[in-house]
Amino acid sequence: MNVVVGVLIALFGLITAFMGPRVATTLSGRPNGRFAASNALAFRLIGTVLAVLGLLYATGVVG
């Protein structure tokens, strides 16, 4: 069960890392606004951390 949950967390993290910046700029009223670069960076970092934690959870290192 830990493997399935870990893989799902990792997939969610990868989707967040790759699709998050695009969704943020699409939904934002000003795509080249003041926080556009920081929003994209935040989505990439959070998604990467979630993907790594999901893999660590799947392998049994964390949790």
Legacy VTK file of the C-alpha trace (Angstrom):
# vtk DataFile Version 3.0
C-alpha trace
ASCII
DATASET POLYDATA
POINTS 63 float
0.000 0.000 0.000
2.885 2.370 0.738
4.211 1.837 -2.765
0.907 2.786 -4.392
0.460 5.890 -2.235
4.089 6.906 -2.762
3.815 6.569 -6.525
0.593 8.612 -6.543
2.256 11.354 -4.479
5.244 11.316 -6.834
2.990 11.561 -9.899
1.070 14.451 -8.351
4.377 16.175 -7.651
5.583 15.714 -11.215
2.314 17.008 -12.633
2.538 20.015 -10.323
6.142 20.675 -11.324
5.487 20.519 -15.063
1.935 21.835 -15.423
1.742 24.241 -12.475
3.610 27.167 -14.033
1.558 26.912 -17.218
-1.720 26.829 -15.294
-0.618 29.751 -13.124
0.162 31.936 -16.127
-3.048 30.900 -17.892
-5.261 31.743 -14.931
-3.388 34.912 -14.023
-4.754 38.178 -15.297
-1.237 39.463 -16.013
1.016 36.699 -17.362
4.094 38.942 -17.326
3.228 40.496 -14.000
5.457 41.113 -11.053
5.114 37.634 -9.542
5.029 35.484 -12.696
8.607 34.232 -12.357
8.321 33.547 -8.636
5.026 31.681 -9.098
6.576 29.432 -11.729
9.599 28.791 -9.522
7.389 28.017 -6.522
5.336 25.477 -8.476
8.489 23.813 -9.781
10.084 23.613 -6.329
6.968 22.378 -4.559
6.296 19.806 -7.282
9.873 18.555 -7.174
9.811 18.227 -3.393
6.519 16.324 -3.560
7.900 13.983 -6.216
11.031 13.241 -4.183
9.041 12.714 -0.991
6.641 10.412 -2.831
9.529 8.296 -4.077
11.078 8.199 -0.635
7.740 7.151 0.845
7.317 4.430 -1.778
10.733 2.987 -1.009
10.134 3.085 2.752
12.753 5.680 3.683
10.170 8.175 4.943
6.950 7.295 6.757
LINES 1 64
63 0 1 2 3 4 5 6 7 8 9 10 11 12 13 14 15 16 17 18 19 20 21 22 23 24 25 26 27 28 29 30 31 32 33 34 35 36 37 38 39 40 41 42 43 44 45 46 47 48 49 50 51 52 53 54 55 56 57 58 59 60 61 62
